Amino acid sequence: MTEKIPAIDIAPFLSGDAAGKIRVADAVKRACEEIGFLVISGHGVPRETTEAMFERGFAFFEQPVEEKGRWHPTGDAKQRGYHGMATRGLSATLGKDAPKDLRESLFLGPLDAHRAEYAHIPEAGTAYAP
């Protein structure tokens, strides 16, 4: 069976219209439950920005493991940063013992105001690095 990855326009959600928010939320829920993956449009991010992001992302992952490893988060706050191949697994969040996922990942994002106050403490490690 061949599944088609759903493309969801999130502009109605961002417009503030209550009915649009519900339609988009339902479409995202359905895509996550049935396919496990989706593509979004209507987010308002300029094409040049997304293209630059992809270029930089590919360049990051093409580096040697040792170089990428410099961005591995430390301390108790272990979300943001680089996670190497087979170092994390969804099964652990479900309370199941299974092999780690065969993927590497880089978690990035802006510093939220409520998180910035923790950036200076040693336990935060690189998880709050800009």
Order of alpha helices (4+ residues) and beta strands (2+ residues): beta-alpha-alpha-beta-alpha-alpha-beta-alpha-beta-alpha
